[in-house]
Amino acid sequence: MDAQKILNKDIKRFYKKAFLLALRYRGYVSQAFKIYRYQKRTMQTRNAYKQQDIEVPPVMIISVTNECNLNCEGCYSKALHKDTGKEMGEDELNKLLAESLELGVATVLIAGGEPFMREDILDVLAAFPEMLFIVFTNGTMIDEASAAFLKSHKHIIPVVSIEGEDFHTEQRRGSGMGDLTQNSMKLLRDKGILFGQSFTVTSKNLKEITQPDFVKRQMKNGSGVIFYISYVPFEPGTEDLSIKHEGTEYLRNTVKKLDKSLNTMFMCFPADEDRLGGCISAGTGFIHVSPSGDIEPCPFSPYKKFNIQEHTLLGALNSKYFKTIRANRHLLDEKDGVCALFENQDWLDGIDE
């Protein structure tokens, strides 16, 4: 099964729907058209590399900082990214993004920690207007100044992370977080800024956040994109929060129905790996770069063999390590919501660079 061909078709559908979505937001149509044209070029670039037996992912995830002003229950970033290495500076981020642009990476997801803890992050992203940046944020640091910046740089889309109703958000993220996130989204809506919402899907909120009435309320509040990210239980004692296989099937089937019936965009992570022939990490569909510059197969499997200070992104993708993971991706199926790579650490450690 050629996952890249399937993903390219998915990306085309995604950006066509994104263009239609942009029609609802004043001033976004021109930028959406420019990004859509760029996405078409990136497919050609990635296909050219594939002819050389090099797989370049359409999506890159960059965790730009370990710092965060919250202490959410079961946070994978705090559980996994405990390295004390120096975080990438502005020059290193610029170099990484420039290479990604050249390789044909289509979309960059910016994560943390809390990305807005970095005062330079918006300036860095602004320098690459051809690319689409989706910035996952807890929303607490969005103010008039950052909203004005986002308004004038429409290729940067903020996605505010909540857990569902205010009760669930405060239960996981802390007292008062319900009002804070609502205020942030109101500011974005009032400024006419295209933004999204991200839900960490757990056994506690699965049914609630996928109800059509709930989703319609989020759309009415201004959300144009909704991400469902299944909770992966890395923190001991949080295994009961995982939605397991049955919950995963329910989520994917429900989101497909919502996508057909509602005029907004929906994304699930992890993706539908059965349809794609297995795990799409390590460059098949995406790759992750940690705050200190480690090039990793996936944000949920922080195994460090390459760093941008010593290796290029192309060199890592073309390495025996990443090629071996991709060649065995059909064997990496997830069980009970646990990342298959995380479960096979000994195997990963045994792969040569």
C-alpha positions, 0 to 999 in steps of 0.5 A: 500500500502506497501511503504517500499517494493516499496521504497526497489525496487526503491533503488535496481534500484538506486544502480544498476544504480549507479554501472553502473555509477561508471564504467565511473569513474576510481577508483569508482567501488570497492567502489560502490560494497562495498556500494551496498553490504551494501545497501542489508544488510540495507534492511534486517535490516529495514525489521527486524525492520518492523516486530517489527512495527518500520519503519526505513527510507532508507534515512536520511537528516541531515542539519549540519549547519545554516551558509551559505555564500550566501543569495539565494532568497526563501531559505527554510533553512533560512526561516525555520531553525531560531532556535538559538540552538547550532549546533551539534558537531562532537561527536554528529554527530558521535553518530547520524551516528553510530546509523543510521548505526546500524538501517539500514539507507542506504543513508544520504543526507547532507545539510545546510546552506552550509555544507562546512562551517563546517571544520570538516564535511568531517572528520566526513563522512570519518569515515563511509565508508559503507554509501553513503553520498550525500553532497548538496553544492553551490560549492563556497568552493570546492578547491584543498584540498577538491577535493583531500579529495573527490577523496580519499573518494569515498563514499562522493558525492558532488552535486553542486546546480545551477538553470539552465543557468548561468542567472538563477543561478545568478538571485537567488544566486547572481552575479558571481555565474554562473562562480563560480559554473562552475569553481567548477564543472570543478575542480571536473571533471578534478580530475575525481570525481563523482559529481552531480548537484541539481536544485531547480525547479521553474515556471521560470526554469522548462522547461529549465532544463528538456530539453534533450539538456540542460541535455546532456550538464550537462552530458558532463560537468561531472555531473553523478547525477541530482537532481530536487527539487521542490521549496516549497514557505515558504518565503512570496511573492515567491508563484509564483515560485511554479510549482503547481500540473500541473508542478509536473506532467510534471516534473515527466513524463519528468524525467522518459523519461530522465531516460530511454534515457540518461546514467545518474541518476535522482532523484526528491524530493518530490518523486512520492507520488501518487505511494507511497500512500501518504507522505513518511516523518516521517520515511516511506521514510526519516527523517530529523535532524536539525543543532541543533539535532532536529529529524523532520518529514521532512526538510520542516516541522520543528516541534520539539518534539525530540532532539538527546541530549535527545532521540535516533533516534530509540526512535523518530521513534518508538514514538506515534508522528511519528507513527501517522504521518505515519498512516495518510500519505495517507491524506497528499497530497500536493496541489499547491506545498505546503508541506502538513505537513507545512499546518497542523501545528495545527494537528501536534502540537496536537499529543502527543509524 
